[in-house]
Amino acid sequence: MTSPAGISLSGLTKTFSGHGQPVEALRDVSLDCPPGSFTALIGPSGCGKSTILRAALGLEPLDAGTVQIGGQPPQAATRAGITGVAFQDSALLPWRTVAANVALPLEVLGRAVGPAQGRIRDLIALVGLKGREEALPGELSGGMRQRVAIARALVTEPRVLFLDEPFGALDQILRRQMNVELQRIWRETGVTTLLVTHGIDEAVFLADRIAIMQAAPGRIVEVLDSPFARPRLPALFADPAFHHLCDHIAEILHGG
């Protein structure tokens, strides 16, 4: 197992000019995610969550602030395969099999796919799709396609995993099942994970720490530690303490 790396966001500031009034997407956002941790970033639409993620991937220039992934700037970390990412849209290539889709990041980085076939099979098994290696995306359910996207994000043996609403398009029942599966995958890989989500219960169930954002300007207003021991079982969703923490986060999100 590759050792996880920390994420350090320091003073991130970004304003979009657009055609109307300038929009202050981020103001002095700082957040540290220790190696091996699972952090959730939660906030309303337009608060800058995805801007933070794009900046951490080296896809969004900043007006001020720095990002370090395992002590490296984002672009260098991406080129080295240190980071993996999965989005709400699984973005699988429809003409490629499950195994070929999982292998794609290796090809993009110029790595040999042949020696990685064992790892590709192991990752497909890890996400619960053993036996579907030769299936095409059109033969899979939405939840299965997201599992493939997570396996693809892990194929380079990243030290950091970024997840941008990976289950946002799924129904509530399937989403909770996927939350349980993602926790299992995270516990088996140990990869440092930063999850962007709108789901309060998803954040509380999955994360060690929950960073809560508000908009106009986009900023982190509070970071809470989760009090719940692992492994977290589905019964936690019905626990009064779980609901109390969710309600507390909802109050913060709404400016309470």
Buried (B, 14 or more C-beta within 10 A) or exposed (E): EBEBBBBBBBEBBBBEEEEEEEBBBBBEBBBBBBBBBBBBBBBBEEBBBBBBBBBBBBEBEBEEBBBBBBEBEBEBBBEBBBBBBBBBBBEBEEEBBBBBBBBBBBEEEEBEBEEBEEBBBBBBBBBBBEEBBEBBBEEBEBBBBBBBBBBBBBBBBBBBBBBBBBBBBBEEEBBBBBBBBBBBBBEEBBBBBBBBBBBBBBBBBBBBBBBBBBBEBBBBEEEBEBEBEEEBEEEBBEEEEBBEBBEBBEEBBEEE
